[in-house]
Amino acid sequence: MFPLGHVGMASLFVAPIALLLDRKRRYLPVVVLALATALLPDVDGKIPFSHHHGGPHTVLFALSASLVVGLALAFVSANVSWLARRIDGVPAFRPRAAFALGAGGALAGLGSHLFADILMIPVADNPVEPLWPASERAFALGLMTPGDPAWNWGLLAAGIGVQILVVAHVVSRIRGRVLAVQSGHSGDSNRSQ
């Protein structure tokens, strides 16, 4: 699959996570991490003695890399939270929340890449072996060819469309909370007079 299709698939995968996290306004970091990691498995073409759909296209890599991203963000959160508290508008996350955001966002991006590649027809005998090293069983659903513009652009359009709907939902919830707070404060000030 081309990068556009992988970005679209990551946008679709991260939407449910974003909806779960919108109460704490943690939507943006998770989406950014998912999109940033969506193309990471394709580094296998640049690794010596590796082939495309090799080690980075496995569940083991997705889980390990997500763990590393989560731990790195927890470390950063623990060591620079004092700076975030001093800068207005910069969200400060506790290390546990930073770990969950990092690991969840990375897992959505990496998992979406694996899923998208499993949907494809294998090209040049490079099927995805997602359970390697435990199993060398290849998975390929054969629903599309990697370079099919309809699938790549379609996934990108679907991902953007879903993200627009999620952002609209998040904004409406925030607007509802602001209106509730404002009406609650105006009621309190009327009572005190």
Secondary structure as a PSIPRED ss2 file (coil, helix, strand):
# PSIPRED VFORMAT (PSIPRED V4.0)

   1 M C   1.000  0.000  0.000
   2 F C   1.000  0.000  0.000
   3 P H   0.000  1.000  0.000
   4 L H   0.000  1.000  0.000
   5 G H   0.000  1.000  0.000
   6 H H   0.000  1.000  0.000
   7 V H   0.000  1.000  0.000
   8 G H   0.000  1.000  0.000
   9 M H   0.000  1.000  0.000
  10 A H   0.000  1.000  0.000
  11 S H   0.000  1.000  0.000
  12 L H   0.000  1.000  0.000
  13 F H   0.000  1.000  0.000
  14 V H   0.000  1.000  0.000
  15 A H   0.000  1.000  0.000
  16 P H   0.000  1.000  0.000
  17 I H   0.000  1.000  0.000
  18 A H   0.000  1.000  0.000
  19 L H   0.000  1.000  0.000
  20 L H   0.000  1.000  0.000
  21 L H   0.000  1.000  0.000
  22 D H   0.000  1.000  0.000
  23 R H   0.000  1.000  0.000
  24 K H   0.000  1.000  0.000
  25 R C   1.000  0.000  0.000
  26 R C   1.000  0.000  0.000
  27 Y H   0.000  1.000  0.000
  28 L H   0.000  1.000  0.000
  29 P H   0.000  1.000  0.000
  30 V H   0.000  1.000  0.000
  31 V H   0.000  1.000  0.000
  32 V H   0.000  1.000  0.000
  33 L H   0.000  1.000  0.000
  34 A H   0.000  1.000  0.000
  35 L H   0.000  1.000  0.000
  36 A H   0.000  1.000  0.000
  37 T H   0.000  1.000  0.000
  38 A C   1.000  0.000  0.000
  39 L C   1.000  0.000  0.000
  40 L H   0.000  1.000  0.000
  41 P H   0.000  1.000  0.000
  42 D H   0.000  1.000  0.000
  43 V H   0.000  1.000  0.000
  44 D H   0.000  1.000  0.000
  45 G H   0.000  1.000  0.000
  46 K H   0.000  1.000  0.000
  47 I C   1.000  0.000  0.000
  48 P C   1.000  0.000  0.000
  49 F C   1.000  0.000  0.000
  50 S C   1.000  0.000  0.000
  51 H C   1.000  0.000  0.000
  52 H C   1.000  0.000  0.000
  53 H C   1.000  0.000  0.000
  54 G C   1.000  0.000  0.000
  55 G H   0.000  1.000  0.000
  56 P H   0.000  1.000  0.000
  57 H H   0.000  1.000  0.000
  58 T C   1.000  0.000  0.000
  59 V H   0.000  1.000  0.000
  60 L H   0.000  1.000  0.000
  61 F H   0.000  1.000  0.000
  62 A H   0.000  1.000  0.000
  63 L H   0.000  1.000  0.000
  64 S H   0.000  1.000  0.000
  65 A H   0.000  1.000  0.000
  66 S H   0.000  1.000  0.000
  67 L H   0.000  1.000  0.000
  68 V H   0.000  1.000  0.000
  69 V H   0.000  1.000  0.000
  70 G H   0.000  1.000  0.000
  71 L H   0.000  1.000  0.000
  72 A H   0.000  1.000  0.000
  73 L H   0.000  1.000  0.000
  74 A H   0.000  1.000  0.000
  75 F H   0.000  1.000  0.000
  76 V H   0.000  1.000  0.000
  77 S H   0.000  1.000  0.000
  78 A H   0.000  1.000  0.000
  79 N H   0.000  1.000  0.000
  80 V H   0.000  1.000  0.000
  81 S H   0.000  1.000  0.000
  82 W H   0.000  1.000  0.000
  83 L H   0.000  1.000  0.000
  84 A H   0.000  1.000  0.000
  85 R H   0.000  1.000  0.000
  86 R H   0.000  1.000  0.000
  87 I C   1.000  0.000  0.000
  88 D C   1.000  0.000  0.000
  89 G C   1.000  0.000  0.000
  90 V C   1.000  0.000  0.000
  91 P C   1.000  0.000  0.000
  92 A C   1.000  0.000  0.000
  93 F C   1.000  0.000  0.000
  94 R C   1.000  0.000  0.000
  95 P H   0.000  1.000  0.000
  96 R H   0.000  1.000  0.000
  97 A H   0.000  1.000  0.000
  98 A H   0.000  1.000  0.000
  99 F H   0.000  1.000  0.000
 100 A H   0.000  1.000  0.000
 101 L H   0.000  1.000  0.000
 102 G H   0.000  1.000  0.000
 103 A H   0.000  1.000  0.000
 104 G H   0.000  1.000  0.000
 105 G H   0.000  1.000  0.000
 106 A H   0.000  1.000  0.000
 107 L H   0.000  1.000  0.000
 108 A H   0.000  1.000  0.000
 109 G H   0.000  1.000  0.000
 110 L H   0.000  1.000  0.000
 111 G H   0.000  1.000  0.000
 112 S H   0.000  1.000  0.000
 113 H H   0.000  1.000  0.000
 114 L H   0.000  1.000  0.000
 115 F H   0.000  1.000  0.000
 116 A H   0.000  1.000  0.000
 117 D H   0.000  1.000  0.000
 118 I H   0.000  1.000  0.000
 119 L H   0.000  1.000  0.000
 120 M E   0.000  0.000  1.000
 121 I C   1.000  0.000  0.000
 122 P C   1.000  0.000  0.000
 123 V C   1.000  0.000  0.000
 124 A C   1.000  0.000  0.000
 125 D C   1.000  0.000  0.000
 126 N C   1.000  0.000  0.000
 127 P C   1.000  0.000  0.000
 128 V E   0.000  0.000  1.000
 129 E C   1.000  0.000  0.000
 130 P C   1.000  0.000  0.000
 131 L C   1.000  0.000  0.000
 132 W C   1.000  0.000  0.000
 133 P C   1.000  0.000  0.000
 134 A C   1.000  0.000  0.000
 135 S C   1.000  0.000  0.000
 136 E C   1.000  0.000  0.000
 137 R C   1.000  0.000  0.000
 138 A C   1.000  0.000  0.000
 139 F E   0.000  0.000  1.000
 140 A C   1.000  0.000  0.000
 141 L C   1.000  0.000  0.000
 142 G C   1.000  0.000  0.000
 143 L C   1.000  0.000  0.000
 144 M E   0.000  0.000  1.000
 145 T C   1.000  0.000  0.000
 146 P C   1.000  0.000  0.000
 147 G C   1.000  0.000  0.000
 148 D C   1.000  0.000  0.000
 149 P H   0.000  1.000  0.000
 150 A H   0.000  1.000  0.000
 151 W H   0.000  1.000  0.000
 152 N H   0.000  1.000  0.000
 153 W H   0.000  1.000  0.000
 154 G H   0.000  1.000  0.000
 155 L H   0.000  1.000  0.000
 156 L H   0.000  1.000  0.000
 157 A H   0.000  1.000  0.000
 158 A H   0.000  1.000  0.000
 159 G H   0.000  1.000  0.000
 160 I H   0.000  1.000  0.000
 161 G H   0.000  1.000  0.000
 162 V H   0.000  1.000  0.000
 163 Q H   0.000  1.000  0.000
 164 I H   0.000  1.000  0.000
 165 L H   0.000  1.000  0.000
 166 V H   0.000  1.000  0.000
 167 V H   0.000  1.000  0.000
 168 A H   0.000  1.000  0.000
 169 H H   0.000  1.000  0.000
 170 V H   0.000  1.000  0.000
 171 V H   0.000  1.000  0.000
 172 S H   0.000  1.000  0.000
 173 R H   0.000  1.000  0.000
 174 I H   0.000  1.000  0.000
 175 R H   0.000  1.000  0.000
 176 G H   0.000  1.000  0.000
 177 R H   0.000  1.000  0.000
 178 V H   0.000  1.000  0.000
 179 L H   0.000  1.000  0.000
 180 A H   0.000  1.000  0.000
 181 V H   0.000  1.000  0.000
 182 Q H   0.000  1.000  0.000
 183 S H   0.000  1.000  0.000
 184 G H   0.000  1.000  0.000
 185 H H   0.000  1.000  0.000
 186 S H   0.000  1.000  0.000
 187 G H   0.000  1.000  0.000
 188 D H   0.000  1.000  0.000
 189 S H   0.000  1.000  0.000
 190 N H   0.000  1.000  0.000
 191 R H   0.000  1.000  0.000
 192 S H   0.000  1.000  0.000
 193 Q C   1.000  0.000  0.000
